[in-house]
Amino acid sequence: MLETAILGLLNESPLHGYELRKRLNLLLGSFRAFSYGTLYPALKALVARGLIETADPEPTATTGRTARPPSGKAPLTTGRRGRIAYQLTPEGKEHLQTVLSSSGPAAWEDENFDVRFALFAQTDAETRLRILEGRRIRLTERLEAVREAAARTRERLDEYTLELQRHGLEQVEREVRWLDGLITTERDRARGRDRDHTTGAPDAPSPRSKERG
């Protein structure tokens, strides 16, 4: 999950660790919080696999201290070391495209769906729709299972447990309605693209009638 998020952000532009962490928290902050202790081992592993590489360090402001120059030369100003930036390698780009084109059950699960959805702008339309439909099926199955369990145990639960159960049901129901809207939008866009393609296609040439002598 974190690996895909890192690759997706670096696919937009090279980033140094601090900026990458800020982008990750901005992108997924409402779902998860990332720490340096989690991020840097992941970056190191991606470098070792050849999926990302370090770019040229960013220039930094000088410290203002002047070193003693050799005789006859201008004073030298020392600066801080630049921050290391990371960028995708060609292998990393290929790996990311393979991940983004997948739409199997792993893309629908709770631990992966948020990241995949956040990278939908980099995902093709058919894959987006398959992921949304798969997620909706999974949540609908979960909703039915929770409702059946609630009906069986309602009499044995105290009021607070029942309230928590009700809250969970409402959350899933809201997400299903949200997915319904997204699926409708994706399908409408697909129909619009099909109409544009049909309208823009050149008319088939009509066969010429034979000239009569």
DAZIQUI-V672185 format. One record per backbone hydrogen bond with DSSP energy under -1.0 kcal/mol. CO is the residue of the C=O (numbers start at 0). NH is the residue of the N-H. E is the energy in kcal/mol with one decimal. If there is no record, write none. Layout:
co:CO nh:NH e:E
co:CO nh:NH e:E
This chain:
co:0 nh:4 e:-2.0
co:1 nh:5 e:-2.5
co:2 nh:6 e:-2.5
co:3 nh:7 e:-2.5
co:4 nh:8 e:-2.0
co:5 nh:9 e:-2.5
co:6 nh:10 e:-1.4
co:8 nh:11 e:-1.2
co:8 nh:12 e:-1.1
co:14 nh:85 e:-3.2
co:15 nh:19 e:-2.8
co:16 nh:20 e:-2.4
co:17 nh:21 e:-1.9
co:18 nh:22 e:-2.5
co:19 nh:23 e:-2.5
co:20 nh:24 e:-2.4
co:21 nh:25 e:-2.2
co:22 nh:26 e:-2.9
co:23 nh:27 e:-2.7
co:24 nh:28 e:-1.4
co:27 nh:30 e:-2.2
co:27 nh:31 e:-3.0
co:34 nh:38 e:-2.7
co:35 nh:39 e:-2.2
co:37 nh:41 e:-1.1
co:38 nh:42 e:-2.3
co:39 nh:43 e:-2.5
co:40 nh:44 e:-2.2
co:41 nh:45 e:-2.1
co:42 nh:46 e:-2.3
co:43 nh:47 e:-2.2
co:44 nh:48 e:-1.6
co:45 nh:50 e:-2.2
co:45 nh:51 e:-1.0
co:46 nh:49 e:-1.4
co:50 nh:88 e:-2.0
co:52 nh:86 e:-2.5
co:64 nh:77 e:-1.6
co:69 nh:72 e:-2.0
co:75 nh:66 e:-3.3
co:77 nh:62 e:-1.8
co:82 nh:57 e:-1.7
co:84 nh:54 e:-3.1
co:85 nh:14 e:-1.9
co:86 nh:52 e:-2.5
co:88 nh:92 e:-2.3
co:89 nh:93 e:-2.2
co:90 nh:94 e:-2.5
co:91 nh:95 e:-2.5
co:92 nh:96 e:-2.2
co:93 nh:97 e:-1.8
co:94 nh:98 e:-2.2
co:95 nh:99 e:-2.9
co:96 nh:100 e:-1.4
co:98 nh:101 e:-1.2
co:103 nh:106 e:-2.0
co:104 nh:107 e:-1.3
co:108 nh:111 e:-1.2
co:108 nh:112 e:-2.9
co:111 nh:115 e:-2.4
co:112 nh:116 e:-2.9
co:113 nh:117 e:-2.2
co:114 nh:118 e:-1.2
co:116 nh:119 e:-1.8
co:118 nh:121 e:-1.6
co:119 nh:122 e:-1.6
co:123 nh:127 e:-2.3
co:124 nh:128 e:-2.2
co:125 nh:129 e:-2.1
co:126 nh:130 e:-2.4
co:127 nh:131 e:-2.4
co:128 nh:132 e:-2.6
co:129 nh:133 e:-2.4
co:130 nh:134 e:-2.7
co:131 nh:135 e:-2.2
co:132 nh:136 e:-2.2
co:133 nh:137 e:-2.4
co:134 nh:138 e:-2.5
co:135 nh:139 e:-2.5
co:136 nh:140 e:-2.3
co:137 nh:141 e:-2.1
co:138 nh:142 e:-2.8
co:139 nh:143 e:-2.2
co:140 nh:144 e:-2.0
co:141 nh:145 e:-2.4
co:142 nh:146 e:-2.3
co:143 nh:147 e:-2.2
co:144 nh:148 e:-2.2
co:145 nh:149 e:-2.5
co:146 nh:150 e:-2.1
co:147 nh:151 e:-1.7
co:148 nh:152 e:-1.7
co:149 nh:153 e:-1.3
co:152 nh:155 e:-1.4
co:153 nh:156 e:-1.0
co:157 nh:161 e:-2.1
co:158 nh:162 e:-1.9
co:159 nh:163 e:-2.3
co:160 nh:164 e:-2.3
co:161 nh:165 e:-2.5
co:162 nh:166 e:-2.4
co:163 nh:167 e:-2.1
co:164 nh:168 e:-2.1
co:165 nh:169 e:-2.4
co:166 nh:170 e:-2.0
co:167 nh:171 e:-2.0
co:168 nh:172 e:-2.6
co:169 nh:173 e:-2.4
co:170 nh:174 e:-2.0
co:171 nh:175 e:-2.3
co:172 nh:176 e:-2.1
co:173 nh:177 e:-2.3
co:174 nh:178 e:-2.7
co:175 nh:179 e:-2.3
co:176 nh:180 e:-1.8
co:177 nh:181 e:-2.0
co:178 nh:182 e:-2.9
co:179 nh:183 e:-2.3
co:180 nh:184 e:-2.1
co:181 nh:185 e:-2.5
co:182 nh:186 e:-2.5
co:183 nh:187 e:-2.5
co:184 nh:188 e:-2.3
co:185 nh:189 e:-2.2
co:186 nh:190 e:-2.5
co:187 nh:191 e:-2.3
co:188 nh:192 e:-2.5
co:189 nh:193 e:-2.2
co:190 nh:194 e:-2.4
co:191 nh:195 e:-2.5
co:192 nh:196 e:-2.4
co:193 nh:197 e:-2.4
co:194 nh:198 e:-3.1
co:195 nh:199 e:-2.5
